[in-house]
Amino acid sequence: MHHTTELLIELGAIILGLGLIGRFAGRIGLSPIPLYLLVGLAFGTGGLLPLSASEDFVAVGAEIGVILLLLLLGLEYSASELVGSLKTQYPSGAVDFVLNALPGAAAALLLGWGPVAAVALAGVTWISSSGVIAKVLTDLGRLGNRETPVILGILVMEDLAMAVYLPLLTALLAGVGLAGGSITLLIALGAVGIVLYLALRHGRLISRAVSSDNPEMLLLVVLGLTLLVAGIAQELQVSAAVGAFLVGIALSGEVAEGARKLLTPLRDLFAAVFFVFFGLSTDPTAIPPVLLPALLLAVITAVTKILTGWYAAGRVGIGARGRLRAGGALVARGEFSIVIAGLAVATEPRIGPIATAYVLILVVLGPLAARWTEPLVARVQRGRKRKEPLPECHDVPERGVALPPEATGADVPAEGGHVPGPEKNGVIASDPR
């Protein structure tokens, strides 16, 4: 009984605290993710007041949080949208991967963490935060901007790539070797292909089988199906998150819209628990030694994301300002970087502190970059123009004195012709007065 009482008190305090923190973050225009991470750091191992009674419940809640994050992400896209993004955005997706995954992999190798940690840290630095970016675009009133479909296209490519990346990372972390990793990857690719095919060809039938006019029944069926598929995917070492993502893709139309409305509050609750759990599992004393590498990595990958947006928006003919806005909007990292680090931290504990510091920096810097990248660049360009020296000017002759054509570089008129007036070829004619 005492344990149950302590559990209820701890859970109540955590959830109430998260609610108050979320309200405070909303008032100051900040994503609550860094504050959730700080709460976890404060009450985790080595923190101010370690939690004990609710640790197991929070761990299970964190797993559900990851599953719901990916399910709601899948519900945002239809299969046709994903296929369309693959056809049109794959060059931008390739550039995004090269520019943003390689710095993370290089950092892990330079720190001596080995190839598996390099694959994990590459994912941390590669994937932008869809949730933070969507909120920033809404807050800034840019949903109707011309560059916004480009931003969303890159996010779709990254989310779809997660369906391949996460199974590969899970296999590597499990130490199954190259052959086992290849089999896992083939299973994941086959699952993605089958789901896309079924959603394109028979999406209405699937949605009709799940659909219900009763919100309670719809919630139970969708949530139960998602947890079941996630568990089967985990058993096949494909990753529970990928299974949830595929369930979201398979549902469409009114069913997807209804499920999204019902599950969003649950997603928000358990996602907050997930971020707290990640903070709980990270020793705050391990962050200061990796703060400088995390800061350097954040600066480098902020620049590479801006370059990614510049390239992607340029492919569709958007001007310089829109290209800068697209790049600045992509800077934020958040939930998926933490998901990837959470998978890797059991095998490579050193990833936890640097990933926490990295996300804390960029989840704060991201909204600022989205708002100020384009105005700051425009201001710098105006400053450079002011500092540029004026072009050299030849001595201006006294009024009424005409320069010969040879002195001005003008065409010498043919014999009997007329010398051009002052508006042509730079010849200063006689004062008409």
Buried (B, 14 or more C-beta within 10 A) or exposed (E): EEEEEBBEEBBEEBBEBBEEBBEEBEEEEBBBBBBBBBBBBBBBBEBEEEBEBBBEBBBEBBBBBBBBBBBBBBBBBBBEBBBBBBEBBEEBBEBBBEBBBBBBBBBBBEBEBEEBBBBBBBBBBBBBBBBBBBBBBEEBEBEEBBBBBBBBBBBBBBBBBBBBBBBBBBBBBEEBEEEBBEBBBEBBEEBBEEBBEBBBEEBEEBBEEBBBEEEEEBBEBBBEBBBEBBEEBBEBBBBBBBBBBBBBBBBBEEBBEBBBEBBEEBBBBBBBBBBBBBBBBBBBEBBEEBBEBBEEBBEBBBBBBBBBBBBBBBBBEBEBBBBBBBBBBBBBBBBBBBBBBBBBBEBBEBBBBBBBBBBBBBBBBBBBBBBEBBEEBEEEEEEEEEEEEEEEEEEEEEEEEBBEBEEBEBEEEEEEEEBBEEEEEEBBBEEEE
